């Protein structure tokens, strides 16, 4: 039976409205009545925004009624990120605003770390407390012993403040824990990274290969829409995944690969494409370096060799390689997003980059386009002070190719060692629950125990807030201005976020927090604007717009400076690599002592009775960030563990039975998780959605719902090239009765 192509996760305005109408928020906003007239856009006032629920940052409109109450969010049709449509997460963003569990006022801890025991404080007292702590660290250790962990738009203001203070220790966990190996791999190959959103020309592709990329569950809005269009046009989808994902269900080929063997498959594909002369000969000859070395390198990586490793049959490997070649150059081997798996991730993504080069897809229609953004001038301010030390000093000679700070590295640099002259002494944590986002939870807690100051700035109480000395309530993105969104796309755009309402409770925007804290630290010259609107209007006028115009239109499209979206036929192109070519043989990696071409290395197997832990995402949730959102918990309020029927039979497990998971190091999940028996997962693995199992009792909807995969990730495999944290080398077994836990003595 042929699947209707358009059934692939639709994110139309109609479906978005359906989510809004069924959410609990409607009861708070309309006295329990689903009054359609109140949701009539023509009777409401709208304010431009861009979404903060995930990194895609789709631009849209926030609608308020006559009383000024926020009613709904919808897409801006001029935005290339959203094309006027929001995904379930985006439309559910209203729930963040109305969540009664929000942080409401500044807090200062009174109990022991982790106790979630605080007293309320004024903003003046809380900011004075932080300023004194930072000044003490500056005096005793130096300003570079402060660090910022951030995930979200507010980090730009806090990062500016910290650089002015004298520290460049600023990291987003998403680099080391998510996309870093991909960026380093593509930079080593093409001389440029992939960036965000990824410049994948999915709308015009003829063949899309998803290897560990879950479009449709990660809800990367623009890519979901383009993939749906590509399917309608007859594009071939090839999905490589040990799990039958949403994308796999819409694919011509599903390759249920044995976990940890992806490099073997990629090398076998490369072998077929080279030795059966399926590669783009003109493209390879003109633009690449090291083809002969690569050909010799993959000589023995045959489909028959890969079959014994991956369990993918040789004829399937050949058929799928030919599907790619037949579509060339309109083919994409997708670089993925969360790519930190097994510790050899830079080399795996190198294999992906090489495969795209052989197929001639980089810079070609239906492959990868050349994105363009706009450079906004910075508001006048003094130069930052010279940085004396950074987190890199804790790891001499390591991770040279990492182009951004590693959050895990900064965490490790907080733990004192005998050979380290100074460790990080203070953390500011903004919009990221480090207890869950950094791998090896115990290591994070050890680092926290050595801090002299921990400040958490967030909208919600999370596990990390319990360890803070000071908690500052950040208002939601619907209640604040932020920096202009200028992310690259097929053409440059500027998007404005402005408040649709005054901040609820005693919460504040990050720009205000950074400015007020900067003033207390003697950094007034770095914040020479009275209000963020002054800064935004100044920037916009430098590029021919104004705040008034942007408040009206929300998104401004600009013309490309050059007509270079794709390479012209036989165009001479110089790549930003040492050879000026696409490097199939990486001179950068060789220069740093690493293999210039990817090799396959076998990874550890689970012991008897254990199964590889695979984790992922659901279309209605963004990590742990939305686990308490009343709109989105209405769609999914707990995770389940997917178990193959063969395994379930051996363990006498039943659907909807609650069990506990125990990993290879004896760590047991704090909360039980419901069993889902399904053929959609291989017998040697189990799968669960990330972001559940919260232990913070202040999260009334999320506390104790489902299990946390984060606490089961204790084996972290560091990528030696750039420090990415491979987290898929953990294995679990099942406990059918609640374990007796050892009492922790205080």
C-alpha positions in Angstrom: 0.0 0.0 0.0 1.4 3.3 -1.0 1.7 5.9 1.7 0.2 9.3 0.9 3.3 11.5 0.5 1.6 14.5 2.0 1.0 12.6 5.2 4.6 13.4 6.2 4.2 15.6 9.3 2.2 18.6 8.2 2.8 21.8 10.0 0.1 23.9 8.4 -1.6 26.8 10.1 -4.7 24.8 10.5 -3.1 22.0 12.4 -1.3 24.6 14.6 -4.6 26.2 15.4 -5.9 22.8 16.4 -3.1 22.5 19.0 -3.9 25.8 20.4 -7.6 25.0 20.7 -7.0 21.7 22.6 -4.4 23.0 25.0 -5.2 23.7 28.7 -4.1 27.3 28.1 -7.4 28.0 26.4 -9.1 27.6 29.8 -7.0 30.2 31.4 -7.4 32.6 28.5 -11.1 32.3 27.6 -12.8 31.0 30.8 -12.9 27.5 29.3 -14.9 28.6 26.2 -13.4 27.9 22.8 -14.6 31.3 21.4 -13.6 31.3 17.7 -14.2 35.0 17.5 -11.4 35.6 20.1 -9.0 33.9 17.7 -10.0 35.9 14.7 -6.7 37.6 13.5 -8.6 40.6 12.1 -9.9 41.4 15.6 -6.6 41.1 17.3 -3.4 43.1 17.6 -0.2 41.5 16.4 3.5 41.9 17.3 6.5 40.5 15.4 8.5 37.8 17.0 10.8 34.9 16.3 10.4 31.6 18.1 12.7 30.7 21.0 11.4 27.1 21.5 14.1 25.7 19.3 17.2 27.0 17.5 15.4 27.3 14.1 14.0 30.7 15.3 11.1 30.9 12.9 9.7 34.4 12.6 6.1 35.0 13.2 3.4 37.1 14.9 2.2 37.1 18.5 -1.5 38.0 18.7 -3.3 39.7 21.6 -6.9 40.3 22.2 -8.6 43.6 23.2 -7.6 43.1 26.8 -3.9 42.7 25.8 -3.8 39.0 26.6 -1.6 36.8 24.4 -3.8 34.4 22.5 -1.8 32.7 19.8 1.3 32.7 17.6 1.4 32.2 13.8 4.1 32.3 11.2 5.3 35.2 9.1 4.8 34.4 5.4 7.9 36.4 4.5 10.2 34.3 6.6 12.3 31.7 4.8 12.6 29.7 8.0 8.9 29.2 8.5 7.2 30.2 5.2 4.3 31.4 7.3 3.8 28.1 9.2 4.8 27.2 12.7 5.4 23.7 14.0 3.6 22.3 17.1 6.4 23.5 19.3 6.2 27.0 17.9 2.4 27.3 18.2 2.7 25.9 21.7 5.1 28.6 22.8 2.1 30.5 24.4 2.3 27.8 27.1 5.7 29.1 28.2 4.1 32.5 28.9 1.1 31.1 30.9 2.9 28.4 32.7 2.2 29.0 36.4 5.4 27.1 37.4 7.5 29.9 35.9 10.3 31.5 38.0 8.6 34.7 39.3 11.1 36.7 41.3 14.9 36.6 42.1 15.9 34.0 44.6 19.0 33.5 46.8 19.8 30.1 48.1 19.5 29.4 51.8 19.8 25.6 51.9 22.6 23.3 50.8 23.4 23.0 47.0 20.7 21.0 45.2 18.1 21.5 47.9 16.0 23.9 46.0 15.7 26.0 49.1 15.7 29.7 48.5 14.4 33.0 49.8 12.9 35.7 47.6 15.1 38.8 46.9 14.7 42.1 45.1 16.5 42.6 41.8 18.8 45.1 43.5 19.9 42.6 46.2 20.3 39.8 43.7 22.4 41.8 41.2 24.5 43.3 44.0 25.1 39.7 45.3 26.3 38.6 41.9 28.5 41.7 41.3 30.2 41.1 44.6 30.8 37.5 43.8 32.3 38.3 40.4 34.5 41.1 41.8 35.8 38.7 44.5 36.7 36.1 41.8 38.3 38.9 39.7 40.4 40.1 42.6 41.5 36.6 43.8 41.8 34.7 40.6 41.3 37.0 37.6 38.2 37.8 35.5 39.0 34.9 33.1 37.9 32.5 35.9 34.3 33.4 35.2 32.4 31.4 32.5 29.0 31.7 30.7 27.0 28.6 29.6 24.2 29.8 27.3 21.6 28.5 25.0 19.3 31.1 23.5 19.1 34.7 22.3 19.9 36.3 25.7 23.4 34.9 25.6 24.5 37.6 23.2 23.9 40.3 25.9 25.4 38.2 28.7 28.3 37.3 26.5 29.0 41.0 25.7 29.0 41.7 29.5 31.4 38.9 30.2 33.8 39.9 27.5 33.8 43.4 28.8 34.5 42.0 32.3 37.6 40.2 30.9 36.6 36.6 30.1 36.0 34.8 26.8 34.9 31.5 28.5 31.5 31.4 26.7 30.0 28.2 25.4 26.8 26.7 24.2 26.4 23.0 25.0 25.0 22.6 21.5 28.6 22.7 20.1 30.3 19.9 21.9 27.1 18.0 22.6 25.5 18.4 19.2 27.0 19.8 16.0 30.7 20.5 16.6 32.2 17.5 14.8 30.0 18.3 11.8 31.4 21.8 11.6 35.0 20.7 12.0 34.6 17.9 9.4 33.0 20.1 6.7 35.5 22.9 7.4 38.4 20.4 6.9 36.8 19.3 3.6 35.3 22.4 2.1 36.9 25.3 4.1 33.5 26.2 5.5 31.2 24.8 8.1 27.5 23.9 7.6 26.0 26.5 9.9 22.4 26.9 10.9 20.0 26.5 9.3 21.8 24.0 7.2 22.1 25.1 3.5 20.5 21.9 2.2 18.6 22.5 -1.0 16.0 19.9 -0.1 13.2 21.5 -2.1 15.0 20.7 -5.4 16.8 17.5 -4.5 16.2 14.2 -6.3 17.7 12.1 -3.6 17.9 12.7 0.1 20.0 10.5 2.4 19.3 10.7 6.1 21.9 8.9 8.1 21.0 9.5 11.8 19.0 12.6 10.8 15.4 12.6 12.0 13.6 15.2 9.9 10.0 15.1 11.0 10.8 14.4 14.7 13.4 17.1 15.2 10.8 19.5 13.5 13.4 21.7 11.8 10.6 23.6 10.2 12.0 24.7 6.8 13.5 21.3 6.2 10.3 19.4 7.1 8.3 21.6 4.6 10.9 21.1 1.9 11.2 17.4 2.4 7.4 17.2 2.1 7.6 19.1 -1.2 10.5 16.9 -2.4 8.5 13.7 -1.7 5.6 15.2 -3.7 8.0 15.7 -6.6 9.1 12.1 -6.5 12.5 12.4 -4.7 14.1 9.3 -3.4 14.5 9.2 0.4 17.1 6.8 1.9 17.0 6.6 5.7 19.8 4.9 7.7 18.6 4.3 11.2 18.4 1.3 13.7 14.9 2.7 14.4 11.9 2.9 12.0 11.6 6.7 12.3 9.0 9.0 10.8 11.4 9.7 8.0 12.0 6.0 7.5 8.3 5.5 7.0 8.4 7.9 4.0 11.5 6.4 2.5 12.1 4.3 -0.6 14.9 2.6 1.4 15.1 2.0 5.1 18.5 0.6 6.1 18.2 -0.6 9.8 21.9 -0.4 10.4 23.6 -2.0 13.4 24.5 1.0 15.7 28.0 2.2 15.8 28.8 1.0 12.2 27.9 4.0 10.2 31.4 4.8 9.0 31.6 1.3 7.5 28.5 1.9 5.4 29.7 5.4 4.3 33.1 3.9 3.2 31.4 1.1 1.3 29.2 3.6 -0.5 32.3 5.6 -1.3 34.0 2.4 -2.7 31.0 1.6 -4.9 30.8 5.2 -6.3 34.5 5.3 -7.1 35.1 1.8 -8.4 31.9 1.6 -10.4 32.7 5.1 -11.7 29.5 6.7 -10.5 31.1 9.8 -9.2 30.9 13.2 -10.9 34.2 13.1 -12.9 34.3 16.7 -14.1 33.5 18.1 -10.6 36.0 15.8 -8.9 38.7 16.6 -11.3 38.2 20.4 -11.2 37.4 21.0 -7.5 38.9 18.2 -5.4 42.3 17.3 -3.9 43.4 13.7 -3.0 41.1 11.6 -5.2 43.8 9.0 -6.0 44.7 8.6 -2.3 41.0 8.2 -1.5 40.5 5.6 -4.2 43.4 3.5 -2.8 42.1 4.1 0.8 38.7 2.6 0.1 39.9 -0.2 -2.1 39.0 -3.0 0.4 35.9 -1.3 1.9 33.6 -3.3 -0.3 29.8 -3.9 0.3 30.6 -7.5 1.2 33.1 -6.2 3.9 30.5 -3.8 5.2 27.7 -6.4 5.3 29.5 -8.3 8.1 29.8 -5.2 10.1 26.6 -3.2 9.4 24.1 -6.1 8.6 23.1 -4.2 5.5 23.1 -6.5 2.5 25.7 -5.8 -0.3 23.0 -5.5 -3.0 21.2 -2.8 -0.9 24.4 -0.9 -0.4 25.0 -1.0 -4.2 21.4 -0.1 -5.1 21.3 2.9 -2.7 24.7 4.1 -4.0 23.4 4.0 -7.5 20.2 5.9 -6.5 22.5 8.7 -5.2 24.6 8.7 -8.3 21.6 8.7 -10.6 20.3 11.9 -8.9 23.7 13.6 -8.9 24.3 16.5 -8.5 20.8 17.0 -7.0 21.6 14.7 -4.1 22.1 15.4 -0.4 23.8 13.1 2.1 22.4 15.1 5.1 25.1 16.2 7.6 22.6 15.8 10.5 22.4 17.9 13.6 23.0 15.9 16.8 26.2 14.1 15.6 28.1 13.3 18.8 27.8 9.5 18.9 30.8 7.3 19.3 33.9 9.5 19.7 35.0 9.2 16.1 32.3 11.7 15.0 34.5 14.2 13.1 35.8 11.3 10.9 32.2 10.0 10.4 31.1 13.5 9.2 34.2 13.7 7.1 33.0 10.6 5.3 29.6 12.3 4.8 31.3 15.4 3.4 33.5 13.3 1.1 30.5 11.4 -0.3 28.8 14.7 -1.1 31.9 15.9 -2.9 32.1 12.7 -5.0 28.5 13.2 -6.0 29.2 16.9 -6.9 26.4 18.2 -4.6 28.3 21.0 -2.8 27.3 24.3 -4.4 24.8 22.7 -6.8 21.0 22.9 -7.2 19.4 20.1 -5.2 22.5 19.7 -3.2 24.0 22.4 -1.0 23.4 26.1 -1.8 25.6 29.0 -0.8 23.8 30.9 2.0 24.0 34.6 2.5 23.2 36.7 5.6 23.6 40.3 6.6 26.3 41.9 8.8 24.9 44.3 11.3 27.3 46.8 12.8 27.9 46.6 16.5 26.7 49.4 18.7 29.6 51.7 19.6 31.5 50.4 22.7 35.1 50.3 23.8 37.4 47.4 22.8 37.2 44.4 25.1 40.1 44.0 27.5 42.8 41.5 26.4 42.1 38.0 27.5 44.9 36.3 29.4 43.6 32.8 29.8 40.8 30.7 28.4 39.4 27.2 28.9 41.9 26.0 26.3 44.8 26.5 28.7 43.4 23.6 30.7 44.0 21.3 27.7 47.3 22.3 26.1 47.7 21.1 22.5 44.2 19.5 22.5 41.1 20.4 20.4 43.1 22.9 18.2 40.5 22.5 15.4 37.5 23.3 17.6 36.5 26.7 16.5 34.1 27.4 19.4 34.5 26.8 23.2 33.5 23.4 24.5 30.9 23.5 27.3 32.2 20.1 28.5 35.7 21.5 28.4 34.7 24.5 30.5 33.0 22.1 32.9 36.2 20.0 33.2 38.3 23.1 33.6 36.3 23.9 36.7 37.6 20.9 38.5 41.0 21.7 40.1 44.0 19.5 39.3 47.6 19.6 40.5 48.9 20.7 37.1 46.4 23.5 36.5 47.3 27.0 37.8 43.8 28.2 37.8 40.4 26.6 37.4 37.1 28.3 36.6 35.5 29.7 39.8 32.2 31.1 38.7 29.4 30.1 36.3 26.6 32.1 34.8 24.1 29.6 33.3 21.5 31.0 30.9 18.7 29.0 29.4 20.4 25.6 29.6 19.8 22.9 32.2 23.4 21.7 32.5 22.5 18.8 34.7 20.8 17.3 31.7 22.6 18.9 28.8 26.1 18.0 29.7 27.0 14.3 29.6 28.2 12.5 32.8 25.9 14.1 35.3 28.2 13.3 38.2 31.1 15.1 36.6 28.9 18.2 36.3 27.9 18.0 39.9 31.6 17.6 40.9 32.5 20.8 38.9 29.6 22.7 40.6 30.9 21.7 44.0 34.1 23.6 43.3 32.4 26.8 42.3 32.5 30.0 44.3 29.6 31.5 42.4 26.8 29.9 40.4 24.1 32.1 38.8 21.2 30.6 36.9 19.1 32.8 34.6 16.0 31.0 33.2 12.3 31.1 32.7 11.7 27.8 34.5 12.9 26.0 37.6 15.2 23.2 36.5 17.6 20.8 38.2 20.4 23.3 37.7 18.5 26.0 39.6 18.7 24.0 42.8 22.5 24.4 42.9 22.5 28.1 42.1 23.6 30.7 44.6 21.3 33.2 42.8 18.4 32.5 40.5 17.2 35.3 38.2 13.8 34.9 36.5 14.1 35.6 32.8 10.9 36.7 31.0 9.8 34.6 28.0 10.6 35.5 24.4 7.0 36.8 24.0 7.7 39.5 26.6 10.9 41.0 25.4 13.0 42.5 22.7 16.2 40.7 21.7 19.0 41.0 19.2 17.9 41.0 15.5 17.9 37.6 13.9 20.2 37.6 10.9 20.8 33.9 10.2 21.9 33.0 6.7 19.5 31.5 4.1 19.0 31.6 0.3 18.7 35.3 0.7 19.5 37.6 3.6 16.8 38.5 6.1 16.4 40.5 9.2 13.7 39.4 11.8 12.6 41.4 14.8 11.4 40.1 18.2 9.4 42.6 20.2 7.3 42.1 23.4 3.6 41.5 23.0 3.1 42.0 26.7 4.8 43.4 29.7 6.8 40.7 31.6 4.6 38.7 33.9 5.5 38.5 37.6 8.9 40.0 38.5 10.8 38.7 35.5 13.2 40.6 33.3 14.8 40.4 29.8 18.4 39.4 29.4 19.5 42.7 27.9 18.3 44.5 31.0 20.0 41.9 33.3 23.3 42.2 31.4 23.2 46.0 31.4 22.3 46.3 35.1 25.0 43.8 36.1 27.5 45.6 33.8 26.8 48.9 35.5 27.5 47.3 38.9 30.8 46.0 37.6 31.9 49.4 36.3 31.3 48.5 32.7 28.9 51.4 31.9 30.8 52.4 28.8 29.9 49.0 27.2 26.2 49.7 27.6 25.8 53.3 26.3 22.1 53.0 25.5 19.2 53.7 27.7 17.0 51.0 26.3 17.4 48.1 23.8 15.1 49.9 21.4 17.8 52.5 21.0 20.4 49.9 20.1 18.1 48.1 17.6 17.0 51.3 15.9 20.6 52.4 15.5 21.6 49.0 14.0 18.6 49.0 11.6 19.3 52.5 10.4 22.8 51.4 9.4 21.3 49.0 6.9 18.5 51.1 5.5 15.7 50.2 7.8 14.3 51.3 11.2 12.7 49.9 14.3 9.4 51.5 13.2 9.5 49.6 9.9 10.4 46.3 11.5 7.7 46.6 14.1 5.3 46.8 11.2 6.7 44.1 8.9 8.5 41.7 11.2 10.8 40.3 8.5 12.7 42.2 5.9 14.1 40.5 2.9 17.2 41.8 1.3 18.8 41.1 -2.1 21.8 38.9 -2.4 25.0 40.8 -3.0 26.2 38.3 -5.6 24.4 35.8 -7.9 26.2 32.9 -6.4 23.5 30.7 -4.8 24.9 27.8 -6.9 28.2 27.3 -8.8 28.0 28.4 -12.4 28.8 25.8 -15.0 32.6 25.2 -15.0 33.1 28.1 -12.7 36.5 28.5 -11.1 36.0 28.3 -7.3 38.7 28.6 -4.6 37.9 26.9 -1.3 39.2 28.1 2.0 41.4 25.1 2.5 45.2 24.8 2.4 45.1 23.5 -1.1 42.3 25.7 -2.3 40.4 22.6 -3.2 37.7 20.3 -1.6 40.0 18.1 0.4 39.1 14.5 0.1 42.5 14.0 1.8 42.6 16.5 4.6 45.9 18.3 5.0 44.6 20.1 8.1 43.9 16.8 9.9 47.2 15.4 8.8 49.0 18.5 10.1 47.5 17.9 13.5 48.4 14.3 13.6 45.1 12.7 12.7 44.1 10.4 9.9 43.6 12.5 6.7 40.8 10.1 5.6 38.2 8.3 7.7 38.8 4.8 8.8 36.4 2.3 10.4 37.1 1.3 14.0 34.9 -1.3 15.8 33.2 0.0 19.0 32.4 -1.9 22.2 29.4 -4.3 22.2 26.9 -4.6 25.1 27.4 -7.5 27.5 24.8 -10.2 27.7 21.4 -8.9 28.7 22.2 -5.2 27.9 21.1 -3.1 24.9 22.5 0.0 23.3 20.7 3.1 24.6 19.5 5.3 21.7 17.8 8.6 22.5 16.1 11.1 20.3 13.4 13.7 19.9 9.6 14.1 19.5 8.0 16.7 17.2 6.2 18.4 20.1 9.1 18.8 22.4 12.5 20.5 22.4 14.9 18.6 24.7 13.9 19.1 28.4 13.0 22.7 27.7 9.3 22.1 26.9 8.6 19.1 29.2 6.5 21.3 31.5 4.8 23.4 28.8 1.0 23.0 29.4 0.3 23.1 25.6 2.9 20.5 24.7 2.6 18.1 27.7 -1.1 17.9 26.5 0.4 16.2 23.4 3.0 14.1 25.1 3.5 14.1 28.9 6.0 11.3 29.3 8.4 9.2 27.2 8.4 5.5 26.7 11.2 2.9 26.0 10.9 1.2 22.7 11.7 -2.5 22.9 11.8 -5.1 20.2 9.1 -7.9 20.6 11.8 -10.6 20.6 13.5 -8.9 23.5 10.3 -8.2 25.3 9.3 -11.9 25.1 12.7 -12.9 26.6 12.1 -10.5 29.5 8.3 -11.2 29.9 7.6 -7.5 29.3 4.2 -6.2 28.4 3.1 -3.0 26.7 2.6 -0.1 29.1 4.4 -1.9 31.9 6.6 0.4 34.0 10.2 -0.7 34.4 13.5 0.9 35.5 16.6 1.1 33.3 20.1 0.3 34.7 23.2 1.1 32.7 26.5 -0.6 32.4 27.9 1.3 35.3 25.1 0.3 37.7 23.3 3.7 37.4 19.5 3.2 37.7 16.9 5.6 36.4 15.4 7.6 39.2 11.9 7.2 37.7 10.3 4.3 35.9 9.5 4.4 32.2 6.6 2.8 30.3 7.4 -0.1 27.9 6.4 0.2 24.2 6.8 -3.1 22.4 7.5 -2.4 18.7 9.1 -3.9 15.6 10.3 -0.3 14.8 13.5 -0.9 16.9 16.3 -3.4 16.3 16.6 -6.2 18.9 20.1 -5.0 20.0 18.9 -1.5 21.0 16.3 0.4 22.9 15.0 3.9 22.2 13.6 6.7 24.4 12.9 10.4 23.8 15.2 12.8 25.5 14.1 15.5 28.0 11.9 13.6 30.5 12.3 12.3 34.1 12.7 15.7 35.8 13.5 15.5 39.5 12.6 19.1 40.3 9.3 19.0 42.2 8.5 22.6 41.2 7.8 21.4 37.7 4.2 20.3 38.4 3.6 18.6 35.0 7.1 17.2 34.3 8.3 16.0 37.7 8.7 12.2 37.7 7.1 11.7 34.3 9.1 9.2 32.3 12.8 8.5 32.7 15.9 10.6 32.0 18.3 9.3 29.5 20.9 11.9 30.7 21.4 10.2 34.0 22.1 6.9 32.2 24.9 8.4 30.1 28.0 7.8 32.1 30.3 6.5 29.4 31.4 9.6 27.4 33.7 9.0 24.4 35.6 12.2 23.5 36.3 13.0 19.9 40.1 13.5 19.9 39.9 15.9 17.0 37.6 18.5 18.5 36.4 17.3 21.9 32.8 16.4 21.0 31.2 14.2 23.6 30.1 10.9 22.1 27.1 9.6 24.2 25.8 6.5 22.4 28.2 4.1 23.9 25.9 3.4 26.9 24.0 0.2 27.4 21.0 -0.6 29.6 19.2 -3.6 31.1 15.7 -3.8 32.6 14.6 -3.9 36.2 10.9 -4.9 36.6 10.7 -4.1 40.3 11.6 -0.8 41.9 15.2 -1.0 43.1 16.1 -0.5 46.8 18.2 2.7 46.8 21.0 3.4 49.2 20.3 6.2 51.7 22.5 9.2 51.1 24.0 10.5 54.3 24.2 14.3 54.7 
